[in-house]
Amino acid sequence: MLASEVTRAIGAARSIAASVGLAADDAIVLHNSNKLAVRLLPCDVLVRVAPVEHQGAQFEIDLAQRLTDAGCPVGVLEPRVEPRVHHLDGFVVTFWTYYEPVTTGPLPPAEYALALRRLHAGMRTVDLPMPHFTDRVEEAQQLVADRERTHELPEADRALLGDTLRDLRRAIGDRGGVQLLHGEPHPGNLLATEHGPLFIDLETSCHGPVEFDLAHAPEEVAEHYPDIDPVLLRQCRILMLAMITAWRWDRADQFPDGRRIGEEWLGQIRTALARDGLG
């Protein structure tokens, strides 16, 4: 969010917290991209704030409740607040338990893989309407094709991203079986807590092969996850990289240093395609 939006977003979160009986004299921004993650004190809760057009908040609450009931390793909603989406001043606000980090280093790959396996096992017991991962790929394709929204994307790079997204979407399809996935279980969405590793940010959940989830994790994690198709995993990694690269070129993207990172990822895509003979 822009600085002016951050101030308003924090104000909305503090006002809602006060209205439900939580003391929120101070606010610490933990993460700022297209959404805002804020720790409110002294009540010590985590709030996630997004523009009102953001449509995934209620879905995330519903899924978090189901996964918590299934014993999955996920961050839970704040028990002192009614589990619903709050609206104020053009923002949607949700309340979550704040977890103090227990380590600043990366989680060992074996622990990461075990947490993801537990999450996937629990997700297989949840029955909720959910998009297929190819729906998200299609959104990235539409973005790349929209020259108004991605006006700074060079045409050669536009062709590279468009072809990669199209070809790998077709190649992967329903290979490897389909189940409910986190959608983006990268290290930024896995907290090391005193309760063990916990996944957060569930709004990207979708159906697809587990290799699509593993594509978001460090490469060593897959070595500890059984029965993985290595070819499918390599394809999913390239596809995932093409998707997140496309989003960095959206004129509305607010990911920190997103344009530079997008250019770096374009180079990685070319290298990966050449290595696997897909270019």
N, C-alpha and C positions, 0 to 999 in steps of 0.2 A: 504493500500500500504506500501511497505517497504520504509525505510527512503530515500534510493537512488532514488526510483521511485517518492516519494513525491517532492523532489527537482526538478526533471525533469518535473513533471506534473505542478507544480506551474510556472515554467519557460515557459512552453508551453501556459498556460492560460494567463500569463502576456503579452507574445508576441502577441497572437491573440488579446487581448484587445487593445493593442497599435495600432495594424494594423487597427482596426475599430474606432479609435479615442477616446478610453477611457483611462484615466490616471490610471495606475495600479502600483504605486510606492511601495505599501505595500500589503502583502497578509496574511490573518489570516485563519488558518485551522480550520474549524468548525466541521468537521467530517471526520474520516478516517477509512474505512474498505476496501472492495474490490473496492470502488470508493472513490473519494475525493470531499468534499464540501468546497469551499474556498470563503471568502469574500475579494474582491479586493477593495483597497482604493487608492486615494480619490474618484474614480468614484462610489464607493459604489454599486457594483453589486455582485451577487452570481454566481459563476461558478461551474459546476459539471464536473469533469474530470474522465475519465475511460480509461483503456487500449483499443487500437484500435479494438481488437477482440470483445469488448462489442457491442452488436447488438441492444440494446433497445433505443438508444438516439433519433433517428428520429421518432420512434413510439411514444415516450413520448412527443416530441414536437407537433406532429400532434394531439394527444389526448388532450394535454393541451389547444391548440387553440380551439378545439371543445367544451371542457368543459367550458372554459372562455366565449365563445359565448353563451353557454346555461345558464350562470349565476350561475355556480357551485362554491362552496367555495374552490377554488384551487389557489395555487401560480401561478403567471403569468410569462410569458417570459419577459426578459428585453426589453423594447420598443426601446431602442437606438441601438439595434443590430438586424441584419437580423435574422429571426427565422429559423435557420438551424443548422446542426451539423458542427462544425469546426474540422479540422484534423491537427495535427502537432506533429512531433517527437514521433510517435507511440501512441498518445492519441487522444481521441475524447472529445471535449469541447462544452458545451452548456451554454448559458447565461440566467440567471433568475433574477427577481426582488428580492432584499434583503429586508427582513422584520425584523425590530427591535422587539425583544420579548417584550411584555407588562407585562408578569408575569413569574415567575420562578416556580410557583406551578402547580400542576396538574389541568387540565381543569375540571370543574364540570361535572359529568356524564350526566346531562340533556342537557348541551350545546354540549357536545361531540356527543350525540345521535342525536340531532337536526342537527348538521353539517353533520353527516353521512347520515341522511335521505335526506337532501337537495342534497348531492352529488349523492346518488342513484337515486333520482328523475330526476336530470339532465342527469345522465348516461343513463336512459331509452330512452332519445331522441337522443342519439348518435349512429350512424350506422358505425361501423368500424370493419374490420376483427379482431377477437380476439380469443385467445386460450381459451379452457375450463379449469377450475381449476384443473380437473383431469390430464391434460397434465403436470402441474407442479408437481402433486403427482407422476406421472410416472417418471419424471426426478429424484425425490428424491429416488424412488425405484431403478432406474438404478445406482445411486450413491452408495446406500447401497450394491448392488450386486457386485459392482466393487471393488474387494479386493486390487487392485493396488492403486486406488485413496483413499481408506479408510483403509489403511493397519494397522492403529493403533486401529481400532474399534474391541473390543473383540467379539468373535463369538456368545456368548450368547446375547450380545447387538445387534449384526447384525441381529440375528433371531427375536429379539423383534421388532426392527424398521421395518424390512421387512414385518413381519406378520401384524403389526399395519397399515402400509401404505396400504397394499393390502386389508385387511379386511374392513377398513373404507372407502377406495376409492369405493369399491363395495357397501357398505351399504348406502353411501350418494348418489352417482350417481347424478341424476337430482331431488332429493327430494327437496321440498320447493320452486320449481320454479327456473327459470334461468334468470338472467339479468347481465348486465355489472357491475363489481365490481372494487373497488380500488385494491384489492389483498393483501395489507399489510397495512391497516389503523391503525397501532399501534401508541402509543403516540409520538414516535420519528418522525412520518410522519404527525403530526398535529401541526401546529404552532398557537400560541395565538398571534394575531397581533391587531393593532388598527382598522383593517378592519374586525375583527372577526376571528374565527378559520378558518384556511386554510390548506387543505391537499396538500402534496407535494409527490414527488417520485412516479410517475404514471406508471413506466415501468413494474410493476407487474400486471397491470390490466388484468382481465380475466372474463369469464362468469361463473356463479355459483349462489348458493343460498345466500341471504343476510346474513344468519347465518355464512357463511365462513368468510365474512368481520368482523362480530361482534366477531368472535373467536379471532381476533387480538387485540381487544379493551379491556380495563379493564372490569371485570365482571359486575360492576354496570351499565355500559352503556346500556346493553341489557334490563335492567329494564325500560328504558325510550324509547325503540324502540318497537312499537306495532306489534302484530300479528307474534310473533316469536315462532317457534317450539322448546321447551326447550330440547327435546331429540336430535334433529338434532344439536342444538347449542353445546351441550356437546360433541357429536361426532366430530363436526368440531374443537372444541378446542383441543381435543386429536390429531386429524389428523394434525392440524397446528403445534402442539408441536413436533410431530414426524418428520414433514418436516424440521423445522428449526434445530432440533437436528441432522438430517442426514447431513445437510450442514456444521455443525460445525466440522464434522469428515473428510471433504474433505481436502486432503493434501494441496490443493491450497487456502484454506480459510484463509482470513486475518482479520477476525472479532476479535476485541480486546479481549484477554483472552478467545478465543472461545472454546478451549478444556475443560477448567474447567467448563465453562457454559454448554457445551454439556453433561458432566458427571452429572451435577446437573439436567439437563432436563430429562435425562434417568430415574432418580429416580422419577421425577414428573410423567412421563408417566406410570411407574409401579403403582404408587399410584392411578392415575386416572383410569387405566384399572381395577384395583381391586375394586375400589369404584363403578364403573358402571357395574361390572360383565362381563367385556370384556376380561379379561386376560386369 
